Amino acid sequence: VLSLSGVLSLSLGKCELTLRYEKINMTETQVLSRRAKSPTQERGEKRVADLLGAAEQLFASSGYETVTMHAIATLAGSSIGSLYQFFPNKESIGSALLNRYTDEIVSLLDQWQLSLPDTPMEFANGLISIVLGYVSKRPACRVLSETPSVVPAGSYGMARLSAAIQNLLAKYDPEIKRSDLSAIALATWLIVRATVQGSRMVEKSKSAALRREMQQVLGSYLEERIGGGSTANARISRQPR
């Protein structure tokens, strides 16, 4: 415990200065807390997380168009003013969620590199399975990915996912031109995206059949464009002779 008390007097000629300071008791924890940064940032991050969580729940259950900013704020237990402090409109909330979903899918694809299948056909099957599996756990992802105002042309998600797929496809044909591979990766993602959208449009009993057909479509396309390569052959081609 720190304790200060007393009186300080200073005489300079005819001038006399007297300073009094009263007794102050502070524990070590209180002293340290005065030096620490304000937890405003941490509180702000939690508030944003709560708002995004509420928006995600509403988008998944009610769709995008019918959800209002007031409904999001109410479900999050926040004021509408606080919501607008972080998000100027509903599109910005949808974009923030979609960017998060993109990052999480890319993370799954990065982990997949450790056990990448040998052939493009197997790659197609695995890629569609990974994305559909993720979307089934995040239904708001499907809703937002089909909302034009949230997914503008050339958006962050399109570029990031295409780049991640391009890195994976490069392992099947390391000598392919980068410009060609970039176009193939973009076409691959668009086929995957069409699969996600199509699975919502058909009856549940037909979704498995549609999934198999789309996997066949993507696999056949990749076998033709990558030349029937395999990760095993690519490893052999890189070995010095």
C-alpha positions, 0 to 999 in steps of 0.5 A: 500500500502506498501512503502519502500525507503531509505539508510542504512549505517553501519560503522565497524572500517575502513569498511563501508557498505552501502545498498540502497533499492529503493522504492517499491510499492505493493498492498496487493493483490500482496503481498498475491499472492507472498505467494500463490502456483503457479496455475500450477496444476490447469492449468495442470488439465484443459489441461488434461480435454481438452485433454480427452474431445477431445479424447472422442469426436473423439472416439465416432465419429470415433472409436478407431483405426482411431483416432491419437494422433495428431488429439486429440491434434489438437481438444484440441487446444494443442501441440503434445508435451503437449499431450505426457507430460500427456499421453505416448500413445493412450492406456493411454488416453483410459484407463483414460477415461474408468476409469472415466466412471467406477467411474461414473457408480459405483457412480450411483450404490451407489445411487441406494442402497437407492431405491434397488428393492425387487427381483433379477428379478427387480434388473436385469431389473434395473441394465441393464437399468442403464448401458444402459442409461449411455452408451447411453449418453457416446458413447465412453464408448461402443467403449473403453469397446470393445477395448482389448488394453484398457481393459486388463484382470483383469483391474481396471474397471472389479474389481471395477464394480464387487465389486459394484455389489457384495455389492448390491447383498449382500442385497438379501442374507446376509448369502451367502458365500463371495466367491460365491457372488464374482463369481456371481457378476462377472458373472452378470457384464459380462452379462451386458457387453454382453448386451451393446455389443449386443445392438450395433450389432443388428438393432435399431428396435430390441434393445428393444427386445434384452434388455428385453431378456437379462434382463430375462436371468440375472434375472433368473440367479440371482433368481437361484443363490441367492435363490429367495431372496428379500431385504424385506426378508433379512431385516426380517432375520436380525431382532433379534427374 
